[in-house]
Amino acid sequence: MENKADQVLSIKVMRLSRPLFTQCDPHHLEFGYLTDTKPLSEADWFSLAHADNDLDMTLSPRHGLLLPQSFGTIYLGETFQSYLRVQNVGSFLVSNISIKADLQTAAQRLPLTKKKNLTLDQLESQQSTDDILSHEITELGTHILVCEVSYQVGLGEIMTSSRYYKFQVLKPLDVKTKFYNAESDDVYLEAQIQNTTLDKPLCLDKVTMEPSSLFEVQTGWGTSWSNASHLFGGIVNIVQPGEIRQYLHCLKPKQDVRSNLRLLRGESNIGKLDLTWRTTIGDRGRLQTSQLQRMVPNYGDVRLTIQELPNPVKLYEAIGFVCKITNTSERPVELSLILDIRSKPAILWTGISNRPLEKIDPNHSVEVCLQLVPIMPGLQSLSGLKLIDLLLKRTYDYPDVAQLLVLP
């Protein structure tokens, strides 16, 4: 039945793709004529425009366009388009025709025909019908295009014909991320984007950070890197095969959640990166990463951050600054502040050391005003601060609170 069905209705699929740029001899123009499509593989894939000879259409003295000679490569994020034609190659009328095209992946089966089933009343001998199939590729790995046709010849039984076209989807870009949790609760995200195609330069149109519900992207820090050409020149967006581009994003906690340390400490989701690009011929692609996750910082029971600090400062001039001490534990804490001057520091503390602070309730904080005198020029580390838990006799050491530029 299957063989007989194949003799009545013919199923052909052609991938729709653009021509490619190629180098050509400006003194040699060879225009081949278009012929009927020829199968490019045993899976009956066809190129929409396949010529017996290379068709070189000169655009400049050195460059031209080459029509596709094979099925080519499909990458994740691209739009797969194909032309489906069903033709009655028999010598008699065919009726009650139903055409169905699905794309089978490892996770799902997606209908590609504009309607779930394309139905026709009849097809005369040598008459054909066609449809354009389109789908944005969102999964890697093996894909199978399944084309099924059912029909009836005369008053006979319903007959079926099927074709299966297998192809692989490859990854065009590799994205690696690094996170840095700042003391101010800001999160810095470094994204390294590499072109992993074999021979396809990609133009990165936009690299956008879509933050999670607790964060927002700081303006001016790459909410969208669509205007990177203004910073580095137009050529920077062209990523050759194997090349890497790096982007930096700064995410800040929203104002209404900044004071909720318990919520921030439990939030590992940062957001998603949204990438859009174009090929040299103008085909567009789009990728979105899964939810990016950071390593949640562990601040212990007590956290010390700088609220106000003048920078730079002058040598031998006393300066004042404000630090905030936060209780991140589940119990009230009573602390004592130590100003350690036993080492040979570049900065001298002024004030009372080993002084008790007021009791701090859970998830609450106090601000402490301190003074210091820089005695060495250059970039100096603000160190020597210690806190002692009076109940547990536990010491919290802060050897590098901030960096201070001291001018002579």
C-alpha positions in Angstrom: 0.0 0.0 0.0 2.8 2.3 0.8 4.5 1.8 -2.5 1.3 2.3 -4.4 0.6 5.5 -2.4 4.0 6.8 -3.3 3.2 6.3 -7.0 0.1 8.4 -6.8 1.1 11.4 -4.6 4.6 12.7 -4.6 5.9 14.6 -1.5 8.8 16.9 -1.9 10.4 19.3 0.5 12.8 22.1 -0.3 14.7 24.2 2.3 14.3 28.0 1.7 17.7 29.7 2.2 19.4 32.8 1.0 22.5 32.8 -1.3 26.0 33.1 0.2 28.7 35.7 -0.4 31.6 34.3 -2.4 34.9 35.5 -3.9 34.8 35.6 -7.7 36.9 36.6 -10.7 35.7 40.0 -12.0 36.6 39.0 -15.5 34.7 35.7 -15.4 30.9 35.8 -15.1 29.2 32.5 -15.6 25.4 32.5 -15.5 23.9 29.0 -15.2 20.2 28.4 -15.9 17.9 27.1 -13.2 16.7 23.6 -13.7 14.3 21.3 -11.8 15.4 20.6 -8.3 17.7 17.6 -7.7 17.8 15.6 -4.5 20.8 16.5 -2.3 20.6 13.5 0.0 18.9 10.3 0.5 16.4 12.1 2.7 15.0 13.9 -0.4 16.1 17.4 0.8 16.1 19.9 -2.0 17.6 23.3 -2.4 15.1 25.9 -3.7 17.4 27.2 -6.3 19.8 24.5 -7.4 21.7 25.1 -10.6 23.8 22.7 -12.8 26.6 25.2 -12.7 27.7 27.7 -10.1 25.7 30.9 -10.5 28.0 33.8 -9.7 26.3 37.2 -9.6 28.9 39.8 -9.3 28.2 42.6 -6.8 31.6 44.2 -6.8 34.9 43.5 -8.5 35.7 40.8 -5.9 32.5 39.6 -4.4 29.4 37.8 -5.6 26.4 35.7 -4.6 26.4 31.9 -4.7 23.2 29.9 -4.7 22.9 27.1 -2.1 24.3 23.8 -3.3 23.4 21.7 -0.3 21.1 21.6 2.6 23.5 23.6 4.7 23.6 23.9 8.5 20.8 24.9 10.9 21.7 26.7 14.1 19.8 27.2 17.3 17.8 30.4 17.3 17.4 30.6 13.5 14.1 30.4 11.7 13.8 27.2 9.7 11.8 27.6 6.5 10.9 25.0 3.8 8.7 24.6 0.8 6.3 21.6 0.8 4.8 20.4 -2.4 2.4 17.5 -2.9 1.7 16.5 -6.5 -0.6 13.9 -8.1 1.8 12.0 -10.4 -0.8 9.4 -11.2 -3.2 9.3 -14.1 -6.5 9.5 -12.2 -8.3 11.8 -9.8 -7.4 11.8 -6.1 -9.9 13.1 -3.5 -10.3 13.7 0.2 -6.7 14.8 0.6 -5.3 15.6 4.1 -1.7 17.0 4.4 0.1 17.3 7.7 3.6 18.4 8.5 5.1 18.2 12.0 8.5 18.8 13.5 9.6 16.2 15.9 12.2 17.1 18.5 13.5 15.2 21.6 11.0 17.0 23.8 7.9 17.8 21.7 6.1 17.5 18.3 5.1 20.7 16.7 2.6 21.2 13.9 4.1 23.3 11.0 1.2 23.5 8.6 -0.8 26.8 8.9 -3.8 24.8 9.9 -3.5 21.6 12.0 -4.3 19.7 8.8 -4.3 21.1 5.3 -7.4 19.5 3.5 -8.2 19.5 -0.2 -11.3 18.1 -2.0 -9.4 16.7 -5.0 -6.3 16.9 -7.1 -6.4 16.2 -10.9 -3.6 14.3 -12.5 -0.3 16.3 -12.5 -1.9 18.9 -10.3 -0.1 20.0 -7.2 -0.6 22.0 -4.0 2.1 23.6 -1.8 2.7 25.3 1.5 5.4 27.2 3.3 6.6 25.8 6.6 8.3 28.1 9.1 9.5 27.5 12.7 12.0 29.2 15.0 14.4 26.6 16.2 14.6 26.5 20.1 16.1 23.1 20.7 19.5 21.5 20.0 20.0 18.0 18.6 18.2 15.8 16.2 15.0 17.2 14.5 12.8 15.2 12.2 10.4 16.8 9.7 7.4 14.4 9.4 5.2 14.9 6.3 2.0 12.8 6.1 -0.6 12.7 3.3 -3.8 10.7 3.3 -6.2 10.5 0.3 -8.7 8.4 -1.6 -8.7 7.1 -5.1 -12.1 6.8 -6.5 -14.3 4.9 -4.1 -11.4 2.9 -2.7 -10.0 2.8 0.8 -8.1 5.7 2.4 -4.4 5.5 1.5 -1.4 7.2 3.3 2.0 8.3 2.4 4.8 9.6 4.7 8.2 11.1 4.4 10.7 11.7 7.2 13.5 14.3 6.9 16.2 14.2 9.6 18.6 17.1 10.4 20.8 18.3 13.2 20.6 21.6 15.0 23.9 23.1 16.2 24.8 25.8 18.7 25.9 29.1 17.1 27.0 30.9 20.3 28.5 29.7 23.5 27.8 31.9 26.5 29.9 31.7 29.7 29.1 33.9 32.7 30.9 35.1 35.8 29.3 36.8 38.8 30.8 39.2 41.4 28.8 40.1 44.5 29.7 43.5 45.7 29.5 44.7 49.3 26.8 47.1 48.3 24.6 44.2 47.2 25.1 45.0 43.6 25.8 42.1 41.3 28.3 42.4 38.4 27.7 39.9 35.5 30.4 39.3 32.9 29.2 37.5 29.8 31.6 35.9 27.4 30.0 35.2 24.1 31.9 33.0 21.5 31.0 32.3 17.9 31.0 28.5 17.7 30.0 28.2 14.0 32.4 26.7 11.6 32.4 29.4 8.9 29.7 32.0 9.6 30.6 35.5 10.9 27.8 36.8 13.1 26.8 40.4 13.8 25.6 40.8 17.3 22.7 43.3 17.2 21.8 43.3 20.8 22.9 41.7 24.1 20.2 42.5 26.6 20.0 41.6 30.3 16.5 40.8 31.6 16.8 40.9 35.4 14.8 38.9 37.9 12.0 40.5 39.9 14.4 41.6 42.7 16.9 43.4 40.5 17.2 46.1 38.0 19.9 46.8 35.5 21.7 50.1 36.2 21.4 52.7 33.4 24.6 53.1 31.5 25.9 49.7 32.5 24.6 47.7 29.5 20.9 47.4 29.9 21.2 46.7 26.2 24.5 46.5 24.3 22.8 47.4 21.0 24.8 50.6 20.8 28.2 49.0 21.4 29.4 50.4 18.1 29.3 53.9 19.6 31.8 52.8 22.2 34.2 50.6 20.3 33.5 51.2 16.6 31.3 49.4 14.2 33.5 46.5 13.6 33.3 45.3 17.2 29.8 43.7 16.6 31.1 41.4 13.9 32.2 38.2 15.6 34.2 35.8 13.4 34.1 32.0 14.0 36.0 31.2 17.2 36.1 34.8 18.4 34.9 36.0 21.8 33.1 39.2 22.9 32.8 40.2 26.6 29.9 42.3 28.1 29.5 43.7 31.6 26.2 44.3 33.3 25.6 45.8 36.7 22.4 44.7 38.6 21.2 46.6 41.6 18.5 45.4 44.1 15.3 47.3 43.7 14.7 50.0 46.3 11.8 48.3 48.0 13.8 45.1 48.6 17.3 46.5 49.4 16.5 46.6 53.1 15.1 43.0 53.1 18.4 41.2 53.7 16.7 37.9 54.2 15.0 38.1 50.8 18.3 39.1 49.1 20.3 36.4 50.7 17.9 33.7 49.5 17.7 35.0 45.9 20.1 33.1 43.6 18.2 33.9 40.3 19.7 36.9 38.5 17.9 37.0 35.2 18.3 36.0 31.6 20.5 37.2 28.7 18.7 37.9 25.4 20.9 37.8 22.3 20.0 38.8 18.8 22.3 38.6 15.7 22.4 38.7 12.0 24.4 36.7 9.4 26.3 38.4 6.6 23.4 37.9 4.3 20.9 39.3 6.8 19.3 36.2 8.3 18.3 36.9 11.9 18.7 34.7 14.9 17.7 35.0 18.6 18.7 33.1 21.7 17.7 33.5 25.4 19.6 31.8 28.1 18.0 29.9 30.9 17.7 31.6 34.3 21.2 32.6 35.4 22.1 31.8 39.0 24.8 33.3 41.2 26.4 31.9 44.3 24.6 33.6 47.2 27.1 35.5 49.4 27.5 34.3 52.9 28.0 37.3 55.2 27.8 35.4 58.5 25.8 36.8 61.4 27.2 40.4 61.2 27.9 42.4 58.1 29.9 45.7 57.7 29.5 48.0 54.7 30.7 51.5 53.9 28.0 54.1 53.5 29.9 57.3 53.1 33.6 57.6 52.3 35.4 60.6 50.6 37.7 59.5 47.8 40.3 60.7 47.0 41.7 62.3 50.1 44.8 64.4 51.0 47.8 63.2 52.9 47.8 63.9 56.7 44.3 65.4 56.6 41.7 63.8 59.0 38.6 62.5 57.3 35.3 61.1 58.6 33.3 58.3 57.1 30.2 56.3 57.9 29.9 52.5 58.0 26.8 50.4 58.5 26.7 47.3 60.7 23.9 44.9 60.0 22.6 42.0 62.1 21.9 39.2 59.5 21.3 36.5 62.2 18.0 35.4 63.8 18.9 36.8 67.3 19.8 40.2 68.8 23.5 40.9 69.0 25.6 43.1 71.2 28.9 44.1 69.6 32.1 45.9 70.6 34.1 47.9 67.9 37.9 47.4 67.8 40.3 49.8 66.0 43.4 47.7 65.4 46.6 49.8 65.1 49.2 47.2 66.2 50.5 46.7 62.6 52.3 49.4 60.6 49.4 50.8 58.7 49.2 53.5 56.0 46.1 54.9 57.7 45.8 55.8 61.4 42.5 55.5 63.3 41.4 58.3 65.6 38.8 57.7 68.3 38.0 55.2 71.0 38.7 51.5 70.5 37.0 48.6 72.1 33.8 50.6 72.6 30.4 48.9 72.9 27.7 49.5 70.4 23.9 49.6 70.9 22.1 46.3 70.6 21.0 45.3 67.1 17.9 43.4 66.4 17.6 40.7 63.7 17.7 42.2 60.1 18.3 45.7 61.6 21.4 47.9 61.3 23.2 50.8 63.0 25.4 53.5 61.5 28.8 54.3 63.1 30.8 57.4 62.3 34.6 57.0 62.4 37.7 59.1 61.7 41.1 58.4 60.2 44.3 60.1 59.1 46.2 58.8 56.0 50.0 58.9 56.5 51.1 57.3 53.2 50.3 58.4 49.6 49.0 56.1 47.0 46.2 53.6 46.8 45.7 52.3 50.4 43.6 49.6 51.8 41.2 50.5 54.7 41.8 47.8 57.2 42.0 47.2 61.0 38.3 47.1 61.8 37.1 44.3 64.1 33.8 43.5 65.8 33.4 41.2 68.8 30.2 39.5 69.7 30.0 40.0 73.5 27.7 37.0 74.0 29.5 34.4 71.9 32.9 35.9 72.2 33.3 35.7 68.5 35.5 38.1 66.5 34.6 39.4 63.0 37.7 40.7 61.2 37.4 43.1 58.2 40.9 43.3 56.8 39.9 45.1 53.5 36.8 47.2 53.9 37.6 49.7 51.0 40.3 51.2 48.9 41.3 54.8 49.5 43.3 57.0 47.1 45.7 59.3 49.1 47.1 62.3 47.2 50.4 63.8 48.3 
